[in-house]
Amino acid sequence: MAPGTLLPLQPIPPDSRQRELGRAFLCDHEKLHGYFGRLRRAVDAELGPAMPEFAGKPYPLGRCREIRDTLYDRLVADLHAPSCETSAALRAFVQAGGIGRKIWGVLRESYFQNAMQFGPWYVDVSNDTVNPDKPQIEILPIEESGMVAVEDFFHFARIARSYWQCEVYANSVAPGIAALFPMICVNKSGAFWLAAGSDQMIAMTRSRNFRPALEFVERTPEPPEPLAHQMKARLARCAHDILSEKDDPREAIKARIAASSFEDEAYYRTCVDAFQAFQELSGA
């Protein structure tokens, strides 16, 4: 990745200007906690009945992204017509050039996390979605939060193995899309899916000319035959020609690199559509 390239949802190290804006507009953390807490209660009232459980666990467990995204939408609406002193301060902060955005990455080398960044501050509005005993809202200096961007597919796989309790293999069953989705995950119950379904990871491998995907499939074992057979049977039910391509995944990715497919929006869209079709059949 070229120096200075910013991936979607990547945490941004704050510079002196962002710190200055944070001190000027967002210094009252008690009010910020209260404001985000009120938004979170409104989100819980909306999502709790609609999403009562996830993988057998009660709401809010496992609903980090849904809570963050729904709250963010409410926040944006509120900033267009501030309803209180804190939302007015947040609006003034953004208008003055403050960073206000969603972020995603690895938190404390333990799990994947969806949060927000406001200048120098890390704001987690779904802090209780892994451990329900934690406070719902956490606000920290972003350097102290422990959140980092996912470095590559090996980093993603390390976190997936421990967090999701799954095995990770090279994607040898759908080589046509392995340049964007080079991983297969299978959990203890036997459920399997292609990975990583993340805009951040797709942007990472495209920005590095698919080299991260190639390195991953070159150095990672392929799935055992029973799993590969199951996956191929499911792939056969997807009406996407690219999923029926048969090739060694290493050679398939090398061919895409040679063709500069990392710059090809049509290839990107075809892969994402095929990936989504397979995931829907997987229930992932």
N, C-alpha and C positions, 0 to 999 in steps of 0.2 A: 504494500500500500504506500502510495506516495506520501512523503512527509507533509503533515498538515491536513491530510484528507480526513474529513469528519464523516463517520458512518451514521446512518439513521439511529437515533436514540442513544448515541454514545455520550456518556458523561463528559462534560467539558471542563477542563481545569480552569478555575476562575482567575482572571488577571486582576490587576490593581483597580481597573475601572469597575469590574463586577463587584469587587469587595466594597468599593466606595458607594456604589448604588445600594448594595445590601445594607450598609450602615445607615444610609440616608432614609431608606423606605421600609426596610424589613427587620428592624432591630428589636421589635417587641414580639418575642417568641410566645409569650403567654396569649396574646391576641391571635397570633397565627395558629397556634394549637386550637384555640377555641373556634376560629373560623373554619379550619379544615375539619374539625370534629363535627360541627353543624352540617357541613356538606356530607360527611361520611354517614351521619345518621339518616339523612335524606336518601342517600344511595342504598343503605341497608334496607330501608322501608320499601324501596323499589326492587332490589335484586333478591333479597331474602326469600320472599314468596315465589319469585320466578325461578330461582336456582337453589332449591332447598338442600341439595347435596351434590358432591363431586366425588366420583370414585368411592362411593359409600361413606364419605365424610360429610358432616353437616356444614352448611354455610356458616362462616365465610371461608373455611379451609379450602385451599386450592383455587380460590377466585381472585387472586392478586391482580391479574391483568384486567379482568372485568370490572373490579371495583375501581382501580386506578383510572381506566378509560372512561367509565361513567361519571366519576367525580370530576375528571378533567373537563368533560363536556359541560357539566354544570358550572364549573369554574369559569370557562370561557364565556358562557352566556352571562354570568354575573359580572364579569369584567366589562362587558359591553354597556351595562347599566348598573354600576356598583350599588349594592344594597346596604353597605356598612363601611365603617372607617377602614377596616382591613382590606376589603376588596377594592376600595378606592386607592389604597396605598399600593396594592399589587398592580393595579392598572397604571398608576403613575410610574412605578418601577419599570414595567415593560415599555411604556411610552418613552422613557428616558434611555432606553437601550439595554435594559436588563434582560438576561437570559431567562426565559420561562418556557419550559418544554418537558415533554415526556422523556424518560430515560429507561434503559434496560441494560442489564449486565449480570455479572456474578457478584453476589454479596458475600463477603468474608470467606471466599472460597468454599462456600457451603451449598448455595442454591442460586437458581436464577431469580432475579427480582425485577419487578416493574415499579418504578417510582417517578418522581418529578424533580427537576432542578430549577431553582430560582436563584440566579447569580451564584453566590458562594454556598448556597444552602441545598442540602439533600432533603427532600420532603417525601416521606413514605406514608401514604394514606391507607395502606393495607398491610400494616406491620404485624397483624394478628392472623394472617392467612396461612402461616406455617405452624405457629404456636399460638393457640387462642388465648393463652394467658398473658401475652404481651400487650402493651398499649396499642390502640388502633393507629395512632399517629406518632411518627418519629421525625424530628427535625434536628439535623446535625450539620456541621460544616462538611462539605462534600469530601474533603480529604480524610475526615474521621469516619465516614460512613462505611468504608470497607467495600464500596462498589467499584468495580473495574469493568471495562469492556472485555468481552470474550476475545481472547487472543487469536484462536484458530480452532479448527475442528477437534484437535486433541484436547484442548482446554475444555471445549464444550462436552466432549465425551467423558472426561474425568468427573465433571460436575454431574452429568446425567447418570453415571453409574452409581454415585453415592446418593444423590438426591432422589432420583426416580427408582432406585434399586433395580436397575436393568443392565442387561448385557448390550454391548455395542459392537457392531460388525461393519465391514465395508459393504457398500451397496453394489453387489454383483448381480442382483436380480433385475434391476432396471438401469442398465448402464447408460441408456440414452439421456437420463436426467441426472446422472451421478456427478456431473460437473457442478451442479447447484445443490444436489441432495445426496451427498456421498455416504450417508450413514443409515444403518438399520438398527433400531432399538427393539428389544424384546424384554418384557418384564417377567416377574416371577409367576404370574398367572398365565403366561403364554401369549399375551396381547403383543402385537408387533406393529411398528410404524416406520415410515421413512423420516429422516431428519437431515438438517434442522429446519423446521418450518418457521423461520425467523427472517424478517427483512434485513436485520442486522447481519446475520450470517451469510445471506445471499449477497448483500452488498460487499461484504468482506472478501468473499471468494472471487466475485466479479472484478473488484478493484485490484486484485492481485493476479489477474489473468488466469484464474482457475487453479493456480499452483497449490493453494491450501487443500483443495479437494483431491488433487492428484497425489499430494504427499500423504493424505489420510488413507486413500485406498491402497497405496503402495506399501504402507507400514501397518495396516490393520487386517486381521484375519477375516476371511469371508464367512458367511453364516453356515452353520452345519446343514447338511443336505435336507433333513426333514423340515427345517424352517424355510430353507430356500424353496422347497417344493410347495409348501403352503402359500408362500408369498407369490410364487409364479401363478398358482391357481387363481389367486385373487386378482393379480394383474391382468389375467386373461379376461376378466369381467369388465375391465375398463376400456372404453372405446377411444383409446388414444394410441395412434400408431407409434409414437415415440416410446411407449412402454413395451412394445413388442420387439424392439431392437435387441439383437443378441450379439454381444461382443464382450471381450475382456474389459472390465471397467477402466483399467489403466489406459488401454489403447483408445477407448471411447473418449476419455477426457483429453488425452493427447491430441486426438483428431479435432476436438472442439477448440483446443488451444491454438492449433495450427490454422484453424479457420477463423480465429478471432471472434468466436461466438460469445465471448464475454462482453462484447460491444453490441451484440445483436439483440434488439428488443423483442423481435419475433420469437427467437429461441427462448429467451427469458420467459415470455408469456406462455409459450407452449409447455415449457417445463413446469411452471407454476400451476397451470390448469390441470396437467396430468397428475401432479403431486396431490392437488386438492381432491381430484376424483378418487385416487387411491386411498387417501386418508378418510374420505367419507365412507368408503366400503369397510375400512378398518374400524370405524367408529372412534378414530383418534382425534 
